[in-house]
Amino acid sequence: MIITTTKGDMDHSLLEKKEGSIDNDIESTTWVEYYHEGELVHRSAHVTLKTSPFIDLVAASMA
Amino acid sequence: MTATHNFGTAPTRGTSTADTFKAALYVTTATVNAATTAYSATNEVSGTGYTAGGITVTNATAPSSTNSSATAGVGYWTPSANLVYSTVTLSTAFDTVLIYNSSQSNAAVSVHTFGAQTITAGTFTLTMPSNTTSSALLRLSTT
């Protein structure tokens, strides 16, 4: 698998992969990081919002 | 939900086309909240692959409502596709997305916060919730 990195496209076999996640009342988030010789060269994140605790709908405009 | 903001494909505000909505990301030190009335570039993220103003929100679905007459209900709307910032590098941590109406003087629509993120030569995806009365991205009580 080819990974887009700060050093150009690299095969994943050359990289160290780290993954993480968070799951709470507000969001469910996952992220993946790839390192090359200890340097972070790729990080992606995927956020799913569970609720909208803070939405400003500009009530006057929506009336 | 089709007054100032024309969501979806069947708007009512004297025009036959839906408005264009955009989604801009803001760094953690930004003050983007209920007092925000319009898009501003102040404290917006910047970096490789990111264009000031953010990305266009896919707006192919008209808002729905649980009431069809003058009774209380819920009006709701959700973008019809996830918000995807592809191949970007955003080194300064960000935690806020502002959805705004670029067809109406960049008027703010909604603000959503999440845990701080950075992106390095990668993709940031905000997955949209199901477009239902209880989980839609935007929900308004109607009377």
N, CA and C atoms of all chains as a GROMACS GRO file, in nm:
protein
  618
    1MET      N    1   0.085  -0.119   0.000
    1MET     CA    2   0.000   0.000   0.000
    1MET      C    3   0.089   0.125   0.000
    2ILE      N    4   0.052   0.218  -0.083
    2ILE     CA    5   0.128   0.343  -0.093
    2ILE      C    6   0.066   0.449  -0.002
    3ILE      N    7   0.150   0.514   0.073
    3ILE     CA    8   0.106   0.618   0.165
    3ILE      C    9   0.159   0.754   0.120
    4THR      N   10   0.071   0.853   0.115
    4THR     CA   11   0.114   0.989   0.086
    4THR      C   12   0.182   1.046   0.210
    5THR      N   13   0.302   1.095   0.194
    5THR     CA   14   0.376   1.147   0.309
    5THR      C   15   0.440   1.281   0.273
    6THR      N   16   0.499   1.341   0.373
    6THR     CA   17   0.569   1.468   0.350
    6THR      C   18   0.693   1.448   0.265
    7LYS      N   19   0.732   1.324   0.246
    7LYS     CA   20   0.849   1.293   0.165
    7LYS      C   21   0.809   1.230   0.031
    8GLY      N   22   0.681   1.246  -0.004
    8GLY     CA   23   0.631   1.186  -0.126
    8GLY      C   24   0.564   1.052  -0.096
    9ASP      N   25   0.516   0.987  -0.199
    9ASP     CA   26   0.452   0.858  -0.181
    9ASP      C   27   0.554   0.753  -0.138
   10MET      N   28   0.518   0.678  -0.033
   10MET     CA   29   0.609   0.577   0.019
   10MET      C   30   0.532   0.447   0.043
   11ASP      N   31   0.598   0.337   0.026
   11ASP     CA   32   0.535   0.209   0.057
   11ASP      C   33   0.522   0.195   0.209
   12HIS      N   34   0.410   0.142   0.253
   12HIS     CA   35   0.383   0.135   0.396
   12HIS      C   36   0.484   0.047   0.469
   13SER      N   37   0.549  -0.043   0.396
   13SER     CA   38   0.645  -0.132   0.460
   13SER      C   39   0.767  -0.056   0.512
   14LEU      N   40   0.786   0.064   0.463
   14LEU     CA   41   0.898   0.146   0.506
   14LEU      C   42   0.864   0.231   0.626
   15LEU      N   43   0.739   0.226   0.667
   15LEU     CA   44   0.691   0.320   0.768
   15LEU      C   45   0.643   0.247   0.894
   16GLU      N   46   0.651   0.319   1.004
   16GLU     CA   47   0.593   0.269   1.129
   16GLU      C   48   0.454   0.330   1.143
   17LYS      N   49   0.357   0.245   1.171
   17LYS     CA   50   0.218   0.290   1.178
   17LYS      C   51   0.170   0.296   1.322
   18LYS      N   52   0.102   0.405   1.356
   18LYS     CA   53   0.040   0.417   1.487
   18LYS      C   54  -0.105   0.460   1.466
   19GLU      N   55  -0.195   0.402   1.544
   19GLU     CA   56  -0.336   0.436   1.532
   19GLU      C   57  -0.392   0.470   1.669
   20GLY      N   58  -0.498   0.548   1.669
   20GLY     CA   59  -0.562   0.582   1.795
   20GLY      C   60  -0.708   0.616   1.773
   21SER      N   61  -0.780   0.626   1.881
   21SER     CA   62  -0.922   0.659   1.870
   21SER      C   63  -0.970   0.723   1.999
   22ILE      N   64  -1.079   0.793   1.985
   22ILE     CA   65  -1.147   0.850   2.101
   22ILE      C   66  -1.296   0.836   2.076
   23ASP      N   67  -1.367   0.801   2.180
   23ASP     CA   68  -1.511   0.781   2.167
   23ASP      C   69  -1.576   0.837   2.292
   24ASN      N   70  -1.651   0.945   2.274
   24ASN     CA   71  -1.719   1.004   2.389
   24ASN      C   72  -1.859   1.050   2.346
   25ASP      N   73  -1.922   1.129   2.429
   25ASP     CA   74  -2.059   1.170   2.399
   25ASP      C   75  -2.067   1.263   2.278
   26ILE      N   76  -1.957   1.326   2.244
   26ILE     CA   77  -1.959   1.427   2.140
   26ILE      C   78  -1.913   1.374   2.006
   27GLU      N   79  -1.814   1.287   2.009
   27GLU     CA   80  -1.754   1.245   1.883
   27GLU      C   81  -1.699   1.102   1.892
   28SER      N   82  -1.683   1.044   1.776
   28SER     CA   83  -1.611   0.919   1.763
   28SER      C   84  -1.503   0.945   1.659
   29THR      N   85  -1.379   0.941   1.704
   29THR     CA   86  -1.268   0.984   1.618
   29THR      C   87  -1.162   0.876   1.610
   30THR      N   88  -1.111   0.857   1.491
   30THR     CA   89  -0.997   0.768   1.472
   30THR      C   90  -0.888   0.845   1.397
   31TRP      N   91  -0.764   0.808   1.421
   31TRP     CA   92  -0.656   0.870   1.346
   31TRP      C   93  -0.547   0.767   1.320
   32VAL      N   94  -0.472   0.794   1.217
   32VAL     CA   95  -0.362   0.705   1.182
   32VAL      C   96  -0.239   0.791   1.154
   33GLU      N   97  -0.127   0.748   1.204
   33GLU     CA   98  -0.001   0.819   1.184
   33GLU      C   99   0.102   0.724   1.126
   34TYR      N  100   0.184   0.776   1.037
   34TYR     CA  101   0.296   0.699   0.983
   34TYR      C  102   0.426   0.775   1.010
   35TYR      N  103   0.525   0.701   1.054
   35TYR     CA  104   0.654   0.760   1.087
   35TYR      C  105   0.761   0.698   0.998
   36HIS      N  106   0.854   0.780   0.959
   36HIS     CA  107   0.970   0.733   0.882
   36HIS      C  108   1.095   0.774   0.957
   37GLU      N  109   1.167   0.678   1.005
   37GLU     CA  110   1.288   0.703   1.084
   37GLU      C  111   1.259   0.799   1.199
   38GLY      N  112   1.145   0.776   1.263
   38GLY     CA  113   1.108   0.854   1.380
   38GLY      C  114   1.039   0.986   1.352
   39GLU      N  115   1.028   1.021   1.227
   39GLU     CA  116   0.966   1.149   1.190
   39GLU      C  117   0.823   1.126   1.142
   40LEU      N  118   0.730   1.205   1.195
   40LEU     CA  119   0.591   1.197   1.150
   40LEU      C  120   0.583   1.246   1.005
   41VAL      N  121   0.537   1.158   0.917
   41VAL     CA  122   0.530   1.195   0.775
   41VAL      C  123   0.387   1.188   0.720
   42HIS      N  124   0.296   1.135   0.800
   42HIS     CA  125   0.155   1.131   0.757
   42HIS      C  126   0.067   1.121   0.880
   43ARG      N  127  -0.040   1.201   0.879
   43ARG     CA  128  -0.142   1.188   0.983
   43ARG      C  129  -0.276   1.222   0.922
   44SER      N  130  -0.370   1.131   0.935
   44SER     CA  131  -0.507   1.155   0.892
   44SER      C  132  -0.600   1.132   1.011
   45ALA      N  133  -0.714   1.201   1.009
   45ALA     CA  134  -0.812   1.185   1.116
   45ALA      C  135  -0.952   1.180   1.057
   46HIS      N  136  -1.037   1.107   1.126
   46HIS     CA  137  -1.175   1.086   1.081
   46HIS      C  138  -1.265   1.108   1.201
   47VAL      N  139  -1.343   1.215   1.196
   47VAL     CA  140  -1.428   1.253   1.308
   47VAL      C  141  -1.574   1.233   1.272
   48THR      N  142  -1.645   1.163   1.357
   48THR     CA  143  -1.790   1.151   1.344
   48THR      C  144  -1.853   1.222   1.462
   49LEU      N  145  -1.928   1.327   1.432
   49LEU     CA  146  -1.995   1.401   1.538
   49LEU      C  147  -2.119   1.326   1.582
   50LYS      N  148  -2.131   1.305   1.712
   50LYS     CA  149  -2.247   1.232   1.762
   50LYS      C  150  -2.361   1.326   1.796
   51THR      N  151  -2.326   1.440   1.850
   51THR     CA  152  -2.428   1.537   1.888
   51THR      C  153  -2.382   1.673   1.843
   52SER      N  154  -2.469   1.766   1.854
   52SER     CA  155  -2.434   1.903   1.821
   52SER      C  156  -2.454   1.988   1.945
   53PRO      N  157  -2.359   1.980   2.039
   53PRO     CA  158  -2.377   2.049   2.166
   53PRO      C  159  -2.371   2.200   2.152
   54PHE      N  160  -2.318   2.246   2.040
   54PHE     CA  161  -2.299   2.389   2.029
   54PHE      C  162  -2.328   2.432   1.886
   55ILE      N  163  -2.453   2.456   1.861
   55ILE     CA  164  -2.492   2.498   1.727
   55ILE      C  165  -2.554   2.636   1.735
   56ASP      N  166  -2.503   2.723   1.654
   56ASP     CA  167  -2.562   2.854   1.643
   56ASP      C  168  -2.636   2.861   1.511
   57LEU      N  169  -2.764   2.867   1.518
   57LEU     CA  170  -2.843   2.865   1.396
   57LEU      C  171  -2.888   3.004   1.352
   58VAL      N  172  -2.835   3.106   1.415
   58VAL     CA  173  -2.869   3.242   1.376
   58VAL      C  174  -3.021   3.252   1.358
   59ALA      N  175  -3.089   3.245   1.470
   59ALA     CA  176  -3.233   3.228   1.469
   59ALA      C  177  -3.306   3.330   1.381
   60ALA      N  178  -3.261   3.451   1.385
   60ALA     CA  179  -3.332   3.553   1.307
   60ALA      C  180  -3.326   3.523   1.158
   61SER      N  181  -3.214   3.471   1.116
   61SER     CA  182  -3.199   3.442   0.973
   61SER      C  183  -3.278   3.320   0.931
   62MET      N  184  -3.304   3.231   1.026
   62MET     CA  185  -3.371   3.108   0.993
   62MET      C  186  -3.522   3.119   1.005
   63ALA      N  187  -3.572   3.228   1.057
   63ALA     CA  188  -3.715   3.240   1.082
   63ALA      C  189  -3.792   3.244   0.950
   64MET      N  190  -3.646   2.664   0.708
   64MET     CA  191  -3.504   2.649   0.680
   64MET      C  192  -3.472   2.691   0.535
   65THR      N  193  -3.570   2.744   0.467
   65THR     CA  194  -3.542   2.796   0.333
   65THR      C  195  -3.584   2.942   0.327
   66ALA      N  196  -3.542   3.018   0.425
   66ALA     CA  197  -3.569   3.161   0.428
   66ALA      C  198  -3.443   3.234   0.384
   67THR      N  199  -3.356   3.270   0.478
   67THR     CA  200  -3.228   3.326   0.438
   67THR      C  201  -3.140   3.218   0.377
   68HIS      N  202  -3.139   3.101   0.439
   68HIS     CA  203  -3.056   2.992   0.391
   68HIS      C  204  -3.139   2.898   0.304
   69ASN      N  205  -3.103   2.886   0.180
   69ASN     CA  206  -3.174   2.795   0.090
   69ASN      C  207  -3.102   2.661   0.085
   70PHE      N  208  -3.141   2.571   0.174
   70PHE     CA  209  -3.083   2.438   0.174
   70PHE      C  210  -3.149   2.355   0.064
   71GLY      N  211  -3.079   2.258   0.015
   71GLY     CA  212  -3.137   2.160  -0.075
   71GLY      C  213  -3.168   2.212  -0.213
   72THR      N  214  -3.257   2.140  -0.279
   72THR     CA  215  -3.280   2.167  -0.421
   72THR      C  216  -3.413   2.234  -0.449
   73ALA      N  217  -3.491   2.260  -0.347
   73ALA     CA  218  -3.621   2.321  -0.369
   73ALA      C  219  -3.641   2.440  -0.276
   74PRO      N  220  -3.557   2.540  -0.290
   74PRO     CA  221  -3.565   2.654  -0.200
   74PRO      C  222  -3.687   2.740  -0.226
   75THR      N  223  -3.717   2.827  -0.133
   75THR     CA  224  -3.837   2.910  -0.145
   75THR      C  225  -3.806   3.058  -0.150
   76ARG      N  226  -3.678   3.096  -0.132
   76ARG     CA  227  -3.645   3.237  -0.122
   76ARG      C  228  -3.625   3.301  -0.260
   77GLY      N  229  -3.728   3.306  -0.339
   77GLY     CA  230  -3.727   3.381  -0.462
   77GLY      C  231  -3.615   3.343  -0.559
   78THR      N  232  -3.570   3.220  -0.554
   78THR     CA  233  -3.467   3.175  -0.647
   78THR      C  234  -3.489   3.027  -0.672
   79SER      N  235  -3.442   2.980  -0.782
   79SER     CA  236  -3.470   2.841  -0.817
   79SER      C  237  -3.355   2.747  -0.784
   80THR      N  238  -3.249   2.800  -0.728
   80THR     CA  239  -3.135   2.715  -0.698
   80THR      C  240  -3.099   2.723  -0.550
   81ALA      N  241  -3.043   2.616  -0.502
   81ALA     CA  242  -2.999   2.613  -0.363
   81ALA      C  243  -2.877   2.703  -0.345
   82ASP      N  244  -2.858   2.751  -0.225
   82ASP     CA  245  -2.740   2.831  -0.194
   82ASP      C  246  -2.616   2.742  -0.189
   83THR      N  247  -2.502   2.808  -0.191
   83THR     CA  248  -2.375   2.738  -0.174
   83THR      C  249  -2.329   2.754  -0.030
   84PHE      N  250  -2.305   2.642   0.035
   84PHE     CA  251  -2.257   2.643   0.173
   84PHE      C  252  -2.113   2.594   0.175
   85LYS      N  253  -2.036   2.649   0.267
   85LYS     CA  254  -1.897   2.610   0.279
   85LYS      C  255  -1.864   2.575   0.423
   86ALA      N  256  -1.755   2.506   0.442
   86ALA     CA  257  -1.713   2.462   0.575
   86ALA      C  258  -1.567   2.500   0.596
   87ALA      N  259  -1.544   2.588   0.692
   87ALA     CA  260  -1.409   2.637   0.722
   87ALA      C  261  -1.364   2.584   0.858
   88LEU      N  262  -1.237   2.552   0.868
   88LEU     CA  263  -1.179   2.501   0.993
   88LEU      C  264  -1.107   2.613   1.068
   89TYR      N  265  -1.110   2.606   1.201
   89TYR     CA  266  -1.048   2.709   1.284
   89TYR      C  267  -0.958   2.647   1.389
   90VAL      N  268  -0.849   2.718   1.417
   90VAL     CA  269  -0.752   2.670   1.514
   90VAL      C  270  -0.811   2.679   1.655
   91THR      N  271  -0.747   2.610   1.747
   91THR     CA  272  -0.803   2.597   1.881
   91THR      C  273  -0.810   2.729   1.956
   92THR      N  274  -0.730   2.826   1.914
   92THR     CA  275  -0.732   2.955   1.983
   92THR      C  276  -0.838   3.049   1.927
   93ALA      N  277  -0.907   3.008   1.824
   93ALA     CA  278  -1.009   3.094   1.762
   93ALA      C  279  -1.131   3.106   1.855
   94THR      N  280  -1.199   3.218   1.839
   94THR     CA  281  -1.326   3.237   1.910
   94THR      C  282  -1.438   3.231   1.806
   95VAL      N  283  -1.484   3.113   1.783
   95VAL     CA  284  -1.595   3.091   1.689
   95VAL      C  285  -1.704   3.023   1.770
   96ASN      N  286  -1.814   3.094   1.789
   96ASN     CA  287  -1.916   3.043   1.880
   96ASN      C  288  -2.053   3.099   1.844
   97ALA      N  289  -2.143   3.098   1.941
   97ALA     CA  290  -2.281   3.142   1.915
   97ALA      C  291  -2.288   3.288   1.873
   98ALA      N  292  -2.185   3.364   1.904
   98ALA     CA  293  -2.185   3.505   1.866
   98ALA      C  294  -2.134   3.527   1.724
   99THR      N  295  -2.087   3.422   1.661
   99THR     CA  296  -2.033   3.434   1.525
   99THR      C  297  -2.149   3.446   1.425
  100THR      N  298  -2.148   3.553   1.350
  100THR     CA  299  -2.258   3.574   1.255
  100THR      C  300  -2.217   3.554   1.110
  101ALA      N  301  -2.087   3.547   1.084
  101ALA     CA  302  -2.042   3.532   0.946
  101ALA      C  303  -1.901   3.473   0.944
  102TYR      N  304  -1.866   3.419   0.831
  102TYR     CA  305  -1.732   3.366   0.812
  102TYR      C  306  -1.628   3.476   0.825
  103SER      N  307  -1.516   3.443   0.886
  103SER     CA  308  -1.401   3.532   0.893
  103SER      C  309  -1.276   3.447   0.875
  104ALA      N  310  -1.177   3.506   0.811
  104ALA     CA  311  -1.050   3.435   0.792
  104ALA      C  312  -0.962   3.440   0.915
  105THR      N  313  -1.001   3.518   1.015
  105THR     CA  314  -0.921   3.530   1.136
  105THR      C  315  -0.916   3.396   1.210
  106ASN      N  316  -0.796   3.350   1.233
  106ASN     CA  317  -0.773   3.223   1.303
  106ASN      C  318  -0.824   3.101   1.227
  107GLU      N  319  -0.851   3.117   1.099
  107GLU     CA  320  -0.881   3.000   1.017
  107GLU      C  321  -0.752   2.921   0.998
  108VAL      N  322  -0.762   2.793   0.982
  108VAL     CA  323  -0.642   2.713   0.960
  108VAL      C  324  -0.576   2.754   0.828
  109SER      N  325  -0.450   2.724   0.817
  109SER     CA  326  -0.381   2.744   0.690
  109SER      C  327  -0.278   2.634   0.676
  110GLY      N  328  -0.248   2.603   0.554
  110GLY     CA  329  -0.150   2.499   0.532
  110GLY      C  330  -0.161   2.445   0.390
  111THR      N  331  -0.072   2.357   0.359
  111THR     CA  332  -0.068   2.298   0.225
  111THR      C  333  -0.198   2.227   0.193
  112GLY      N  334  -0.256   2.259   0.079
  112GLY     CA  335  -0.376   2.190   0.034
  112GLY      C  336  -0.505   2.249   0.085
  113TYR      N  337  -0.497   2.347   0.176
  113TYR     CA  338  -0.618   2.408   0.230
  113TYR      C  339  -0.635   2.547   0.170
  114THR      N  340  -0.753   2.572   0.119
  114THR     CA  341  -0.785   2.703   0.062
  114THR      C  342  -0.868   2.782   0.161
  115ALA      N  343  -0.829   2.907   0.183
  115ALA     CA  344  -0.903   2.992   0.275
  115ALA      C  345  -1.050   2.994   0.236
  116GLY      N  346  -1.135   2.981   0.336
  116GLY     CA  347  -1.278   2.971   0.310
  116GLY      C  348  -1.329   2.829   0.322
  117GLY      N  349  -1.237   2.734   0.312
  117GLY     CA  350  -1.274   2.595   0.332
  117GLY      C  351  -1.328   2.528   0.208
  118ILE      N  352  -1.404   2.423   0.228
  118ILE     CA  353  -1.456   2.343   0.117
  118ILE      C  354  -1.605   2.366   0.100
  119THR      N  355  -1.654   2.334  -0.017
  119THR     CA  356  -1.797   2.346  -0.044
  119THR      C  357  -1.871   2.226   0.016
  120VAL      N  358  -1.980   2.256   0.082
  120VAL     CA  359  -2.062   2.153   0.144
  120VAL      C  360  -2.160   2.100   0.039
  121THR      N  361  -2.165   1.970   0.025
  121THR     CA  362  -2.261   1.911  -0.070
  121THR      C  363  -2.402   1.929  -0.016
  122ASN      N  364  -2.483   1.995  -0.096
  122ASN     CA  365  -2.614   2.040  -0.048
  122ASN      C  366  -2.722   1.994  -0.145
  123ALA      N  367  -2.737   1.863  -0.155
  123ALA     CA  368  -2.829   1.808  -0.254
  123ALA      C  369  -2.962   1.766  -0.195
  124THR      N  370  -2.976   1.780  -0.065
  124THR     CA  371  -3.099   1.733  -0.001
  124THR      C  372  -3.171   1.850   0.064
  125ALA      N  373  -3.294   1.867   0.028
  125ALA     CA  374  -3.374   1.974   0.088
  125ALA      C  375  -3.400   1.944   0.235
  126PRO      N  376  -3.419   2.047   0.317
  126PRO     CA  377  -3.452   2.023   0.457
  126PRO      C  378  -3.585   1.952   0.470
  127SER      N  379  -3.600   1.879   0.579
  127SER     CA  380  -3.724   1.806   0.606
  127SER      C  381  -3.789   1.862   0.730
  128SER      N  382  -3.914   1.830   0.746
  128SER     CA  383  -3.986   1.875   0.864
  128SER      C  384  -4.087   1.770   0.903
  129THR      N  385  -4.110   1.760   1.034
  129THR     CA  386  -4.208   1.663   1.081
  129THR      C  387  -4.347   1.721   1.082
  130ASN      N  388  -4.357   1.851   1.061
  130ASN     CA  389  -4.490   1.911   1.057
  130ASN      C  390  -4.516   1.972   0.920
  131SER      N  391  -4.631   1.944   0.865
  131SER     CA  392  -4.666   1.996   0.733
  131SER      C  393  -4.766   2.109   0.740
  132SER      N  394  -4.812   2.141   0.858
  132SER     CA  395  -4.904   2.253   0.875
  132SER      C  396  -4.857   2.334   0.994
  133ALA      N  397  -4.942   2.414   1.048
  133ALA     CA  398  -4.904   2.503   1.157
  133ALA      C  399  -4.906   2.432   1.291
  134THR      N  400  -4.832   2.323   1.300
  134THR     CA  401  -4.820   2.252   1.426
  134THR      C  402  -4.672   2.241   1.461
  135ALA      N  403  -4.646   2.220   1.587
  135ALA     CA  404  -4.508   2.210   1.631
  135ALA      C  405  -4.441   2.087   1.572
  136GLY      N  406  -4.312   2.099   1.546
  136GLY     CA  407  -4.239   1.985   1.492
  136GLY      C  408  -4.091   2.015   1.490
  137VAL      N  409  -4.021   1.944   1.406
  137VAL     CA  410  -3.876   1.962   1.395
  137VAL      C  411  -3.840   1.976   1.248
  138GLY      N  412  -3.769   2.082   1.216
  138GLY     CA  413  -3.710   2.097   1.084
  138GLY      C  414  -3.566   2.054   1.092
  139TYR      N  415  -3.520   1.979   0.994
  139TYR     CA  416  -3.383   1.929   1.004
  139TYR      C  417  -3.318   1.917   0.867
  140TRP      N  418  -3.186   1.922   0.870
  140TRP     CA  419  -3.107   1.917   0.746
  140TRP      C  420  -2.967   1.867   0.778
  141THR      N  421  -2.915   1.790   0.687
  141THR     CA  422  -2.778   1.739   0.699
  141THR      C  423  -2.713   1.746   0.561
  142PRO      N  424  -2.590   1.790   0.552
  142PRO     CA  425  -2.522   1.784   0.422
  142PRO      C  426  -2.531   1.643   0.365
  143SER      N  427  -2.541   1.635   0.234
  143SER     CA  428  -2.562   1.504   0.172
  143SER      C  429  -2.432   1.429   0.146
  144ALA      N  430  -2.322   1.482   0.192
  144ALA     CA  431  -2.194   1.409   0.184
  144ALA      C  432  -2.106   1.453   0.300
  145ASN      N  433  -2.012   1.367   0.335
  145ASN     CA  434  -1.918   1.401   0.441
  145ASN      C  435  -1.832   1.520   0.400
  146LEU      N  436  -1.778   1.589   0.499
  146LEU     CA  437  -1.685   1.699   0.472
  146LEU      C  438  -1.544   1.639   0.469
  147VAL      N  439  -1.479   1.650   0.356
  147VAL     CA  440  -1.350   1.584   0.338
  147VAL      C  441  -1.246   1.685   0.291
  148TYR      N  442  -1.142   1.701   0.368
  148TYR     CA  443  -1.029   1.787   0.333
  148TYR      C  444  -0.914   1.692   0.294
  149SER      N  445  -0.894   1.681   0.164
  149SER     CA  446  -0.802   1.580   0.115
  149SER      C  447  -0.661   1.633   0.096
  150THR      N  448  -0.565   1.551   0.133
  150THR     CA  449  -0.422   1.578   0.112
  150THR      C  450  -0.386   1.719   0.159
  151VAL      N  451  -0.403   1.740   0.287
  151VAL     CA  452  -0.370   1.868   0.347
  151VAL      C  453  -0.265   1.848   0.456
  152THR      N  454  -0.195   1.954   0.485
  152THR     CA  455  -0.109   1.959   0.603
  152THR      C  456  -0.151   2.079   0.685
  153LEU      N  457  -0.206   2.052   0.802
  153LEU     CA  458  -0.256   2.155   0.893
  153LEU      C  459  -0.182   2.134   1.025
  154SER      N  460  -0.073   2.206   1.042
  154SER     CA  461   0.018   2.181   1.153
  154SER      C  462  -0.029   2.241   1.284
  155THR      N  463  -0.108   2.348   1.275
  155THR     CA  464  -0.160   2.410   1.397
  155THR      C  465  -0.290   2.342   1.436
  156ALA      N  466  -0.299   2.303   1.560
  156ALA     CA  467  -0.415   2.226   1.605
  156ALA      C  468  -0.545   2.304   1.582
  157PHE      N  469  -0.646   2.233   1.534
  157PHE     CA  470  -0.777   2.293   1.510
  157PHE      C  471  -0.884   2.206   1.574
  158ASP      N  472  -0.996   2.269   1.607
  158ASP     CA  473  -1.103   2.194   1.674
  158ASP      C  474  -1.243   2.243   1.642
  159THR      N  475  -1.254   2.325   1.538
  159THR     CA  476  -1.385   2.384   1.508
  159THR      C  477  -1.409   2.389   1.359
  160VAL      N  478  -1.531   2.362   1.319
  160VAL     CA  479  -1.572   2.383   1.180
  160VAL      C  480  -1.692   2.477   1.179
  161LEU      N  481  -1.685   2.575   1.093
  161LEU     CA  482  -1.795   2.670   1.074
  161LEU      C  483  -1.859   2.642   0.939
  162ILE      N  484  -1.987   2.616   0.940
  162ILE     CA  485  -2.062   2.604   0.814
  162ILE      C  486  -2.130   2.738   0.790
  163TYR      N  487  -2.110   2.790   0.671
  163TYR     CA  488  -2.166   2.922   0.641
  163TYR      C  489  -2.219   2.926   0.498
  164ASN      N  490  -2.300   3.028   0.473
  164ASN     CA  491  -2.370   3.042   0.345
  164ASN      C  492  -2.296   3.143   0.258
  165SER      N  493  -2.219   3.093   0.162
  165SER     CA  494  -2.141   3.185   0.080
  165SER      C  495  -2.227   3.256  -0.024
  166SER      N  496  -2.352   3.216  -0.036
  166SER     CA  497  -2.444   3.285  -0.128
  166SER      C  498  -2.515   3.401  -0.058
  167GLN      N  499  -2.504   3.407   0.073
  167GLN     CA  500  -2.573   3.508   0.151
  167GLN      C  501  -2.475   3.580   0.243
  168SER      N  502  -2.382   3.648   0.181
  168SER     CA  503  -2.285   3.730   0.255
  168SER      C  504  -2.207   3.651   0.358
  169ASN      N  505  -2.186   3.524   0.331
  169ASN     CA  506  -2.110   3.438   0.422
  169ASN      C  507  -2.172   3.426   0.561
  170ALA      N  508  -2.304   3.435   0.566
  170ALA     CA  509  -2.372   3.426   0.695
  170ALA      C  510  -2.348   3.290   0.761
  171ALA      N  511  -2.322   3.294   0.891
  171ALA     CA  512  -2.297   3.171   0.965
  171ALA      C  513  -2.423   3.086   0.973
  172VAL      N  514  -2.405   2.956   0.964
  172VAL     CA  515  -2.515   2.863   0.979
  172VAL      C  516  -2.500   2.785   1.109
  173SER      N  517  -2.384   2.724   1.129
  173SER     CA  518  -2.365   2.647   1.251
  173SER      C  519  -2.217   2.631   1.281
  174VAL      N  520  -2.189   2.605   1.407
  174VAL     CA  521  -2.052   2.583   1.454
  174VAL      C  522  -2.047   2.448   1.523
  175HIS      N  523  -1.946   2.369   1.493
  175HIS     CA  524  -1.932   2.237   1.553
  175HIS      C  525  -1.789   2.221   1.605
  176THR      N  526  -1.776   2.172   1.725
  176THR     CA  527  -1.644   2.153   1.783
  176THR      C  528  -1.617   2.005   1.807
  177PHE      N  529  -1.488   1.974   1.814
  177PHE     CA  530  -1.444   1.835   1.833
  177PHE      C  531  -1.306   1.839   1.896
  178GLY      N  532  -1.253   1.726   1.928
  178GLY     CA  533  -1.120   1.721   1.986
  178GLY      C  534  -1.015   1.776   1.890
  179ALA      N  535  -0.914   1.843   1.945
  179ALA     CA  536  -0.812   1.908   1.862
  179ALA      C  537  -0.741   1.806   1.773
  180GLN      N  538  -0.717   1.848   1.649
  180GLN     CA  539  -0.651   1.762   1.551
  180GLN      C  540  -0.543   1.840   1.477
  181THR      N  541  -0.447   1.767   1.426
  181THR     CA  542  -0.355   1.817   1.325
  181THR      C  543  -0.353   1.713   1.213
  182ILE      N  544  -0.319   1.759   1.095
  182ILE     CA  545  -0.313   1.668   0.980
  182ILE      C  546  -0.179   1.688   0.911
  183THR      N  547  -0.115   1.578   0.876
  183THR     CA  548   0.014   1.584   0.807
  183THR      C  549   0.006   1.503   0.678
  184ALA      N  550   0.008   1.573   0.567
  184ALA     CA  551   0.001   1.507   0.436
  184ALA      C  552  -0.109   1.402   0.433
  185GLY      N  553  -0.221   1.436   0.492
  185GLY     CA  554  -0.328   1.338   0.504
  185GLY      C  555  -0.464   1.397   0.477
  186THR      N  556  -0.565   1.328   0.524
  186THR     CA  557  -0.704   1.366   0.498
  186THR      C  558  -0.777   1.384   0.630
  187PHE      N  559  -0.853   1.492   0.638
  187PHE     CA  560  -0.940   1.513   0.753
  187PHE      C  561  -1.084   1.496   0.707
  188THR      N  562  -1.154   1.405   0.770
  188THR     CA  563  -1.293   1.376   0.732
  188THR      C  564  -1.385   1.402   0.849
  189LEU      N  565  -1.491   1.478   0.823
  189LEU     CA  566  -1.599   1.494   0.919
  189LEU      C  567  -1.719   1.418   0.864
  190THR      N  568  -1.750   1.308   0.929
  190THR     CA  569  -1.862   1.225   0.884
  190THR      C  570  -1.992   1.285   0.932
  191MET      N  571  -2.084   1.297   0.839
  191MET     CA  572  -2.214   1.355   0.873
  191MET      C  573  -2.303   1.252   0.941
  192PRO      N  574  -2.384   1.297   1.035
  192PRO     CA  575  -2.477   1.204   1.100
  192PRO      C  576  -2.594   1.171   1.008
  193SER      N  577  -2.676   1.077   1.051
  193SER     CA  578  -2.796   1.043   0.974
  193SER      C  579  -2.891   1.162   0.973
  194ASN      N  580  -2.958   1.180   0.862
  194ASN     CA  581  -3.049   1.294   0.848
  194ASN      C  582  -3.186   1.257   0.903
  195THR      N  583  -3.196   1.258   1.036
  195THR     CA  584  -3.322   1.225   1.102
  195THR      C  585  -3.356   1.335   1.202
  196THR      N  586  -3.476   1.328   1.255
  196THR     CA  587  -3.521   1.431   1.350
  196THR      C  588  -3.435   1.434   1.474
  197SER      N  589  -3.373   1.321   1.507
  197SER     CA  590  -3.297   1.315   1.632
  197SER      C  591  -3.147   1.328   1.614
  198SER      N  592  -3.099   1.314   1.490
  198SER     CA  593  -2.955   1.313   1.474
  198SER      C  594  -2.902   1.404   1.362
  199ALA      N  595  -2.989   1.470   1.290
  199ALA     CA  596  -2.945   1.556   1.180
  199ALA      C  597  -2.847   1.661   1.230
  200LEU      N  598  -2.764   1.708   1.139
  200LEU     CA  599  -2.664   1.807   1.179
  200LEU      C  600  -2.730   1.934   1.228
  201LEU      N  601  -2.833   1.980   1.159
  201LEU     CA  602  -2.909   2.098   1.201
  201LEU      C  603  -3.051   2.057   1.235
  202ARG      N  604  -3.096   2.096   1.353
  202ARG     CA  605  -3.232   2.064   1.393
  202ARG      C  606  -3.295   2.188   1.456
  203LEU      N  607  -3.413   2.222   1.409
  203LEU     CA  608  -3.484   2.339   1.459
  203LEU      C  609  -3.622   2.297   1.507
  204SER      N  610  -3.657   2.341   1.626
  204SER     CA  611  -3.795   2.323   1.669
  204SER      C  612  -3.880   2.424   1.595
  205THR      N  613  -3.991   2.377   1.542
  205THR     CA  614  -4.079   2.466   1.469
  205THR      C  615  -4.213   2.475   1.539
  206THR      N  616  -4.276   2.587   1.521
  206THR     CA  617  -4.406   2.606   1.587
  206THR      C  618  -4.508   2.649   1.484
   0.00000   0.00000   0.00000
